[in-house]
Amino acid sequence: MLEAVLTKSSGILGPIATLLGYILNGIYEFLSLFGIHNVALVIVLFTFIVRGLMTPLTIKQQKFSKLSAKMNPELTAINAKYKGKKDDASVRKMQAETQAVYLKYGANPTSGCLPLLIQLPIMFALYQVIYRIPAYVQDINVWYKNIGEAIINNGNYFEIMKGFAEASQVNFKSFTEAASNTLSINHMIDILAKFNSDHWSELITKFPTLADIIRTNSESIMSVNSLFGTMNILDSPGFKFPGIIIPFLAAGLQFIQTKQMMAANPTQMDKDNPMAASMGMMNNVMPIMSGVFCFMFPVGIGIYWIAGSAFAIIQQFVINRIMQKVDIDELIQKNVEKANKKKARLGLDPNATLEDLAKRQTRSIAPKTQVPEQTSSTSGYANSVKKNYSESGSGKNDVSYKPGSISANANLLKSRNKDNKGEK
């Protein structure tokens, strides 16, 4: 079991980060069986595994993109039809017509964003895991714990570690026990987790009696966090070789990935699509932003982006081959059949829209009018009125009056007057 150290991520991303931490630890221990101890390789394998598991969602997104190319002319025509109309009636009509297009093709507007919504929290959680590797990988946690316990047992460490925390931009004020000039082992690991090779050398000079313990464990830590024996994945890449390769490689691969996706998605290249311009700009800006962020983030984040883009390029190549065999008309038919089955489960007509469903649901809300039962006297009076009116021939037989109403009484008197005149 992993020790529940305070370096674990908390909040909304906490559960996701914990799950990813167990996966990372599992991959690390699996590689250890073959004598491989390298966190960078663990990150690459983890990225491939997660992206591979998300392949069905990616294919679904690509199918929606292909379907969008078919729907786009109709959606563009609707947008042009109601352009500049902001009144409620026009907005409702536009929404109804847009919905009708989606129903026609059996499409779900959210299908294109679902993979992205899943990937974002995973990426942010993985970022937290990389920043807190000692909290999630058991073997690495042991090395940090050995150093931390030795320093605490040595005594006279508080001001020294406080200085290291401030230099490493660790939120020292959040350590509640610091008020009594002490540090818990978990918070000691928080500080040590930010160390690079220079910090470890300086720590040895501050605690010379602990030189052997610090050196032995720190060498193990730097070894597993090493990339090609020249970079530490917890450090920022900097502007020197070979670190500077990381940002440019991340930006370059993402640029290739976006161009590949645009070629596979004709809607992003359609000038009539109002979203095409913004999507094109975003696809050009995002690789640049990735490169800039890689200069500021740890090398481990850059490795994740590079591995993700490399896998996505290979994945997209395979998916493009699959999508070439997909018949768009057959895809539409399957989508419509699937939508109709869903309506059937709800007891709706296959051609029913959401508006029909709303009317059906609100129909039961309308109060039912109670018709009072007719008494024998009232019933007889009504039959008399109907008979006299019918015999008089003064109106249509399909006209009736409510028994006891002014109209019924007037009609009865009128009929009797005519009968009296006939007798004379």
C-alpha positions as CSV (number, residue, x, y, z in Angstrom):
1,M,0.0,0.0,0.0
2,L,1.1,3.5,-0.8
3,E,1.7,5.7,2.3
4,A,-0.9,8.5,2.4
5,V,1.6,11.4,2.4
6,L,0.4,15.0,2.2
7,T,2.2,15.5,-1.1
8,K,-0.8,13.9,-2.8
9,S,-3.0,16.1,-4.9
10,S,-6.3,17.1,-3.3
11,G,-9.5,18.8,-4.4
12,I,-11.5,17.8,-7.5
13,L,-8.5,16.3,-9.2
14,G,-7.5,14.3,-6.1
15,P,-9.3,11.0,-6.9
16,I,-8.1,11.1,-10.5
17,A,-4.5,11.8,-9.4
18,T,-4.7,9.0,-6.9
19,L,-5.9,6.5,-9.6
20,L,-3.1,7.7,-12.0
21,G,-0.6,7.4,-9.2
22,Y,-1.5,3.8,-8.6
23,I,-1.1,3.1,-12.4
24,L,2.2,4.9,-12.5
25,N,3.4,2.9,-9.5
26,G,2.2,-0.3,-11.1
27,I,4.1,0.4,-14.3
28,Y,7.2,1.4,-12.3
29,E,7.1,-1.8,-10.3
30,F,6.5,-3.9,-13.5
31,L,9.6,-2.3,-15.2
32,S,11.6,-2.9,-12.0
33,L,11.2,-6.6,-12.5
34,F,13.4,-6.2,-15.6
35,G,15.9,-4.0,-13.8
36,I,14.5,-0.8,-15.4
37,H,14.1,2.2,-13.0
38,N,13.1,5.3,-14.9
39,V,10.2,7.6,-14.3
40,A,10.4,9.2,-17.8
41,L,9.8,5.8,-19.4
42,V,6.9,5.2,-17.0
43,I,5.3,8.4,-18.1
44,V,5.7,7.5,-21.8
45,L,4.2,4.0,-21.3
46,F,1.4,5.5,-19.2
47,T,0.5,8.0,-21.9
48,F,0.4,5.3,-24.5
49,I,-1.8,3.1,-22.3
50,V,-4.3,5.9,-21.5
51,R,-4.5,7.1,-25.2
52,G,-4.9,3.5,-26.3
53,L,-7.9,3.0,-24.0
54,M,-9.4,6.2,-25.3
55,T,-9.2,5.1,-29.0
56,P,-13.0,4.2,-29.2
57,L,-13.8,7.8,-28.1
58,T,-11.4,9.2,-30.6
59,I,-13.0,7.1,-33.4
60,K,-16.4,8.4,-32.3
61,Q,-15.1,12.0,-32.5
62,Q,-13.8,11.4,-36.0
63,K,-17.2,9.9,-37.1
64,F,-18.9,13.0,-35.8
65,S,-16.4,15.2,-37.7
66,K,-17.2,13.3,-40.9
67,L,-20.9,13.6,-40.2
68,S,-20.5,17.4,-39.5
69,A,-19.1,17.8,-43.0
70,K,-22.4,16.5,-44.3
71,M,-24.5,18.6,-42.0
72,N,-22.5,21.8,-42.3
73,P,-24.2,23.2,-45.4
74,E,-27.7,23.0,-43.8
75,L,-26.5,24.4,-40.5
76,T,-24.7,27.2,-42.3
77,A,-27.9,28.0,-44.2
78,I,-29.9,28.2,-40.9
79,N,-27.3,30.5,-39.4
80,A,-27.5,32.8,-42.5
81,K,-31.3,32.7,-42.4
82,Y,-31.5,34.0,-38.8
83,K,-28.4,36.2,-38.9
84,G,-29.0,39.4,-36.9
85,K,-32.3,38.2,-35.5
86,K,-32.2,38.3,-31.7
87,D,-35.9,38.2,-30.9
88,D,-37.2,35.3,-28.9
89,A,-39.4,33.9,-31.7
90,S,-36.5,33.8,-34.2
91,V,-34.1,32.3,-31.6
92,R,-36.6,29.5,-30.9
93,K,-37.2,28.9,-34.6
94,M,-33.4,28.8,-35.2
95,Q,-33.0,26.3,-32.4
96,A,-35.8,24.2,-33.6
97,E,-34.5,24.1,-37.2
98,T,-31.0,23.3,-35.9
99,Q,-32.3,20.5,-33.8
100,A,-34.2,19.1,-36.8
101,V,-31.0,18.9,-38.7
102,Y,-29.3,16.9,-35.9
103,L,-32.4,14.7,-35.6
104,K,-32.3,14.1,-39.4
105,Y,-28.8,12.8,-39.3
106,G,-29.1,11.1,-35.9
107,A,-26.2,13.2,-34.5
108,N,-25.5,14.3,-31.0
109,P,-23.9,17.8,-30.7
110,T,-21.8,16.8,-27.7
111,S,-20.1,13.8,-29.4
112,G,-17.3,16.0,-30.7
113,C,-16.3,17.4,-27.3
114,L,-16.6,14.3,-25.2
115,P,-13.0,13.0,-25.7
116,L,-11.6,16.5,-24.9
117,L,-13.7,16.7,-21.8
118,I,-12.2,13.4,-20.6
119,Q,-8.6,14.2,-21.6
120,L,-8.4,17.6,-19.8
121,P,-8.9,16.4,-16.2
122,I,-6.5,13.5,-16.9
123,M,-3.8,15.9,-18.2
124,F,-4.2,18.2,-15.2
125,A,-4.2,15.3,-12.8
126,L,-1.1,13.8,-14.4
127,Y,0.6,17.2,-14.1
128,Q,-0.1,17.1,-10.3
129,V,1.2,13.5,-10.1
130,I,4.5,14.4,-11.9
131,Y,4.9,17.3,-9.4
132,R,4.3,14.9,-6.5
133,I,6.0,11.7,-7.6
134,P,7.3,10.8,-4.1
135,A,3.6,10.6,-2.9
136,Y,2.6,8.1,-5.6
137,V,5.6,5.9,-6.4
138,Q,6.4,3.8,-3.3
139,D,10.1,3.0,-4.0
140,I,10.9,6.7,-4.6
141,N,8.9,7.7,-1.5
142,V,11.2,5.4,0.6
143,W,14.3,7.3,-0.5
144,Y,12.9,10.7,0.3
145,K,11.7,9.4,3.7
146,N,15.1,8.0,4.6
147,I,16.6,11.5,4.1
148,G,13.8,13.3,5.8
149,E,13.8,11.2,8.9
150,A,17.6,11.5,9.2
151,I,17.4,15.2,9.1
152,I,14.6,15.4,11.7
153,N,16.5,13.1,14.0
154,N,19.6,15.2,13.6
155,G,17.9,18.3,15.1
156,N,18.6,22.0,14.4
157,Y,17.1,21.6,10.9
158,F,14.2,24.0,10.9
159,E,15.8,27.3,9.7
160,I,17.8,25.4,7.1
161,M,14.8,23.6,5.6
162,K,12.8,26.8,5.8
163,G,15.4,28.5,3.6
164,F,15.3,25.6,1.1
165,A,11.5,25.8,1.0
166,E,11.6,29.5,0.2
167,A,14.2,29.0,-2.5
168,S,12.1,26.2,-4.1
169,Q,8.9,28.3,-3.8
170,V,7.2,25.7,-1.5
171,N,4.2,27.1,0.4
172,F,5.8,26.9,3.8
173,K,3.0,29.0,5.5
174,S,0.6,26.0,4.9
175,F,2.7,23.9,7.3
176,T,0.7,24.3,10.6
177,E,3.4,22.6,12.7
178,A,5.9,25.2,11.6
179,A,4.6,27.5,14.3
180,S,6.4,25.3,16.8
181,N,9.6,25.3,14.7
182,T,9.1,21.6,13.6
183,L,8.3,19.8,10.4
184,S,6.5,16.6,9.9
185,I,8.0,13.9,7.7
186,N,5.4,14.6,5.0
187,H,6.2,18.3,4.8
188,M,9.9,17.5,4.9
189,I,9.2,15.4,1.7
190,D,7.3,18.3,0.2
191,I,10.5,20.3,0.4
192,L,12.9,17.6,-0.7
193,A,10.8,16.7,-3.7
194,K,11.7,20.1,-5.3
195,F,15.5,19.4,-5.1
196,N,17.8,19.2,-8.1
197,S,21.4,18.1,-8.1
198,D,22.7,21.5,-6.9
199,H,20.3,21.4,-3.9
200,W,21.4,17.9,-2.9
201,S,25.0,19.0,-2.8
202,E,24.1,22.1,-0.7
203,L,22.1,19.9,1.7
204,I,25.2,17.8,2.3
205,T,27.2,20.9,3.2
206,K,24.4,21.9,5.7
207,F,24.3,18.4,7.3
208,P,27.9,16.9,6.9
209,T,27.2,14.2,9.5
210,L,24.4,12.9,7.2
211,A,26.5,13.0,4.0
212,D,26.4,9.2,3.4
213,I,22.6,8.9,3.9
214,I,21.9,12.0,1.8
215,R,24.3,11.0,-1.0
216,T,23.2,7.4,-1.3
217,N,19.4,8.1,-1.4
218,S,19.7,11.3,-3.5
219,E,21.7,9.4,-6.2
220,S,18.9,6.9,-6.4
221,I,16.4,9.7,-6.7
222,M,18.3,11.5,-9.5
223,S,18.9,8.2,-11.3
224,V,15.2,7.3,-11.6
225,N,14.3,10.9,-12.6
226,S,17.1,11.1,-15.1
227,L,16.4,11.5,-18.9
228,F,19.3,10.2,-21.0
229,G,21.6,10.7,-18.0
230,T,21.6,14.5,-18.7
231,M,18.3,16.0,-17.5
232,N,16.1,15.7,-14.4
233,I,12.4,15.4,-15.2
234,L,11.6,17.6,-12.2
235,D,13.7,20.5,-13.6
236,S,12.6,22.9,-16.2
237,P,14.4,22.3,-19.6
238,G,16.0,25.7,-19.8
239,F,17.6,27.2,-22.9
240,K,20.7,24.9,-23.1
241,F,21.2,21.7,-25.0
242,P,19.8,19.1,-24.7
243,G,17.0,20.6,-22.5
244,I,15.9,23.0,-25.2
245,I,15.0,20.1,-27.5
246,I,12.0,19.3,-25.3
247,P,9.9,22.5,-26.0
248,F,10.7,22.5,-29.7
249,L,9.9,18.8,-30.0
250,A,6.6,19.2,-28.1
251,A,5.6,22.2,-30.3
252,G,6.7,20.5,-33.6
253,L,4.8,17.2,-33.0
254,Q,1.7,19.0,-31.9
255,F,1.8,21.1,-35.0
256,I,2.0,18.0,-37.1
257,Q,-0.8,16.5,-35.1
258,T,-3.2,19.5,-35.6
259,K,-2.5,19.6,-39.4
260,Q,-3.2,15.9,-39.6
261,M,-6.5,16.4,-37.8
262,M,-7.5,19.3,-39.9
263,A,-6.9,17.3,-43.1
264,A,-9.1,14.5,-41.6
265,N,-11.8,17.0,-40.7
266,P,-13.1,19.0,-43.7
267,T,-15.4,21.2,-41.6
268,Q,-12.3,22.9,-40.1
269,M,-11.2,23.9,-43.6
270,D,-14.6,25.0,-44.9
271,K,-14.7,28.7,-45.4
272,D,-18.5,28.7,-45.1
273,N,-18.2,27.3,-41.6
274,P,-18.3,30.2,-39.1
275,M,-16.2,28.1,-36.7
276,A,-13.5,27.3,-39.3
277,A,-11.6,30.5,-38.8
278,S,-11.4,30.3,-35.0
279,M,-10.6,26.6,-35.1
280,G,-7.8,27.3,-37.6
281,M,-6.3,30.0,-35.5
282,M,-6.5,27.9,-32.4
283,N,-4.8,25.0,-34.1
284,N,-1.9,27.3,-35.1
285,V,-1.6,28.9,-31.7
286,M,-1.8,25.9,-29.5
287,P,1.5,24.3,-30.6
288,I,3.3,27.6,-29.9
289,M,1.7,27.8,-26.5
290,S,2.8,24.2,-25.8
291,G,6.4,25.1,-26.6
292,V,6.3,28.2,-24.3
293,F,4.7,26.3,-21.4
294,C,7.4,23.6,-21.8
295,F,10.0,26.1,-20.9
296,M,8.2,26.9,-17.6
297,F,7.0,23.4,-16.6
298,P,9.1,20.4,-15.5
299,V,10.6,18.3,-18.2
300,G,8.2,15.5,-17.2
301,I,5.3,17.6,-18.5
302,G,7.1,18.0,-21.8
303,I,7.7,14.3,-22.1
304,Y,4.0,13.7,-21.5
305,W,3.1,16.1,-24.4
306,I,5.7,14.7,-26.7
307,A,4.5,11.1,-26.0
308,G,0.9,12.1,-26.4
309,S,1.5,13.9,-29.7
310,A,3.6,11.0,-31.1
311,F,0.9,8.5,-30.2
312,A,-1.8,10.7,-31.6
313,I,0.0,11.0,-34.9
314,I,0.2,7.2,-35.2
315,Q,-3.3,6.8,-34.0
316,Q,-4.7,9.3,-36.4
317,F,-2.9,7.6,-39.3
318,V,-4.7,4.3,-38.4
319,I,-8.0,6.0,-37.8
320,N,-7.8,7.8,-41.2
321,R,-7.5,4.4,-42.9
322,I,-10.6,3.2,-40.9
323,M,-12.6,6.3,-41.7
324,Q,-11.9,5.9,-45.5
325,K,-14.0,2.6,-45.3
326,V,-16.9,4.3,-43.5
327,D,-19.9,5.0,-45.8
328,I,-21.5,8.3,-44.7
329,D,-25.0,7.3,-45.7
330,E,-24.7,4.0,-43.8
331,L,-23.4,6.0,-40.8
332,I,-26.4,8.3,-40.9
333,Q,-28.8,5.4,-41.2
334,K,-27.3,3.7,-38.2
335,N,-27.4,6.9,-36.2
336,V,-31.1,7.4,-37.0
337,E,-31.9,3.8,-36.2
338,K,-30.2,4.2,-32.8
339,A,-32.1,7.4,-32.1
340,N,-35.4,5.8,-33.0
341,K,-34.7,2.9,-30.7
342,K,-34.1,5.4,-27.9
343,K,-37.4,7.1,-28.7
344,A,-39.1,3.7,-28.7
345,R,-37.9,3.0,-25.2
346,L,-39.4,6.3,-24.2
347,G,-42.7,5.4,-25.9
348,L,-42.4,8.1,-28.5
349,D,-43.1,8.2,-32.2
350,P,-39.9,7.8,-34.3
351,N,-40.7,11.2,-35.9
352,A,-41.3,12.9,-32.6
353,T,-39.2,16.0,-31.7
354,L,-38.3,17.4,-28.4
355,E,-41.2,19.8,-28.8
356,D,-43.6,16.9,-29.2
357,L,-42.2,15.3,-26.1
358,A,-42.7,18.5,-24.1
359,K,-46.3,18.8,-25.3
360,R,-47.0,15.3,-24.3
361,Q,-45.5,15.7,-20.9
362,T,-47.4,19.0,-20.2
363,R,-50.7,17.7,-21.6
364,S,-51.3,15.8,-18.4
365,I,-50.8,19.0,-16.4
366,A,-53.9,20.7,-17.9
367,P,-56.9,20.4,-15.5
368,K,-59.8,18.3,-16.8
369,T,-63.2,20.1,-17.0
370,Q,-65.8,18.4,-14.9
371,V,-69.2,18.2,-16.6
372,P,-72.0,18.2,-14.1
373,E,-74.4,15.3,-14.2
374,Q,-77.9,16.2,-15.5
375,T,-80.9,15.7,-13.3
376,S,-84.1,14.1,-14.6
377,S,-85.8,17.5,-14.7
378,T,-83.0,19.2,-16.4
379,S,-82.6,16.4,-18.9
380,G,-86.3,16.6,-19.8
381,Y,-86.2,20.3,-20.1
382,A,-83.2,20.0,-22.5
383,N,-85.0,17.4,-24.6
384,S,-88.0,19.7,-24.8
385,V,-85.9,22.6,-25.9
386,K,-84.1,20.5,-28.5
387,K,-87.4,19.0,-29.8
388,N,-89.1,22.4,-30.1
389,Y,-86.2,24.0,-31.8
390,S,-85.9,21.1,-34.2
391,E,-89.6,21.2,-35.1
392,S,-89.7,24.9,-35.6
393,G,-87.2,24.7,-38.4
394,S,-85.7,28.0,-37.4
395,G,-82.2,26.8,-37.1
396,K,-79.7,24.0,-37.7
397,N,-80.3,20.7,-36.0
398,D,-76.7,20.5,-34.9
399,V,-77.1,23.7,-32.7
400,S,-77.8,23.1,-29.0
401,Y,-78.1,25.3,-26.0
402,K,-77.1,24.7,-22.4
403,P,-80.2,23.7,-20.4
404,G,-81.5,26.6,-18.3
405,S,-79.5,29.3,-20.1
406,I,-81.0,32.5,-21.5
407,S,-80.5,31.4,-25.0
408,A,-82.4,28.1,-24.3
409,N,-85.3,29.9,-22.7
410,A,-85.6,32.5,-25.5
411,N,-85.6,29.8,-28.1
412,L,-88.3,27.9,-26.2
413,L,-90.6,31.0,-26.1
414,K,-89.9,31.7,-29.7
415,S,-91.0,28.1,-30.7
416,R,-94.1,28.3,-28.6
417,N,-95.1,31.7,-30.2
418,K,-94.8,30.1,-33.6
419,D,-97.0,27.2,-32.5
420,N,-99.7,29.5,-31.2
421,K,-99.7,31.5,-34.4
422,G,-100.1,28.2,-36.3
423,E,-103.1,27.3,-34.2
424,K,-104.8,30.6,-34.9
